[in-house]
Amino acid sequence: MTTERMPQLNKAGMAFSDPNRVRAFMALRNGELCVCQLIELLKLAPSTVSKHMSVLKDAGLVLSRKDSRWVYYRIPDKDTGTFISALTGIVADYLERDLTIKRDAKAVLKITSMSLSETCK
């Protein structure tokens, strides 16, 4: 079994190099969101959001599941004891007071109060 850690760190660094991916990641810190909800938050094209989420998933920063026609994303559980869980905790703690992240948190509350059929037209 390989213990090479550099590739995982590089993928995480690349994933966090885009502000929209950071915003999407931070929006997931309080729970799972549908890709439609992330599209609504980020105000980006569905294909762009899907690509951003693919980069985050490839880096191990988010997990996904498909339910019918919707794809949901979430941050892996913190108690896994992995590098990714430690890194996600550090990033979330560091950005918690960022103004954009605070605005996004309010927007997520509004978005999640709407039904998925309303959001995912």
N, C-alpha and C positions, 0 to 999 in steps of 0.2 A: 504494500500500500504506500502510495506517495504522500509525503508530508509537505510538498511544495505549496507554499502559501501565497507567494507573490501573485500568481494569476488571479486569485480570489480578491486580493486587495486592489489589483489593477482594475478588475471589472467593477468593483464597488466605487472606486474613484471615478471611473468613466461614467457610471450611472449617475453619480451625484454632481457631475460637471455641468449639467443642464438645469437651469432654474425651474423649468416646468416639471422635470422629473422630481426635483426636490419638493416642489409644491404638492405633487401627486402623492409622493411618499408620506409627507407630513399630514396630508388629509386623511390618510389611512391609520393614523396613530390611535384613533379612538374607535376603530372598528372597520369592518368590511364595507366596501362601496362597489356598486355596479359601475362598469365602464361608462355607461350613460351619465351617471352622476359625476364622474371625473371629467367627462366632456363638457358638461354644464359648468363645472367649476372653472376649468382651465380656459374655456371659450376657444377651443382648438378643434380642428377637423377630426372626425372619428379615426381616420387612418393615422393621423399624427399622434393622437393619444394612445392608440393601440401600439404604435412603434415605441413610444416612451415606456409604456408598461412592459413591453417585451424586453427592453434593455434592463429595467429594474428586476424583472423576473429572472433573466439570464444571470444577473449578478447575485441572485439569491436574496434580494432585498424585499421581494414580495412573493406571495403565493397566489395562485388563481384557481378558480373552480368555475365550471360551466353549469348553469341551471336553465334548461330550456334554451331560449335564445339569448339569455343574458350571461355575461362573464363578470364574475366578482373577484375583487382583489383584496388582499389583507397582508399585513405585516406578520412574519412568522412569530410564534410565541417567544417571549423574552426568556423563558426558563429553559431553553434548549442548551444554553451554555456555550454556544458557538461564537466565533468571531463576528458573524453577521448580527447576532442578537446583541452583542456588546456594542458594535458599531451603530446599530439603529438606536440604541439607548442614548449614546453620546450625541448623535445628530439631533434627535428629538429634544434632548435637554438643551442643547446649544441654541436651537432655533425657536424654542418655545415662545420667546418674547419678541421675535421678529414681527414687524408691522404687517408685512404681506401674509405671513403665516397666521397672525391673529385675524386678519380680514377673511382669509380663507376658512378659518375655523367657524366664523359666523356664517359664512356662505354655505358651508357644509351642513350646518344645522338647518338652514332654510331648505336646502336641496333635499335633505333626508326627510324632511317633514312632508314633502310631496310624494304622491304615489309613483311607483316606477312606471306605470303606464302613462303618467303625465310627463315624466322626465324623458322616458325612452320612446319617443314618438316614432 
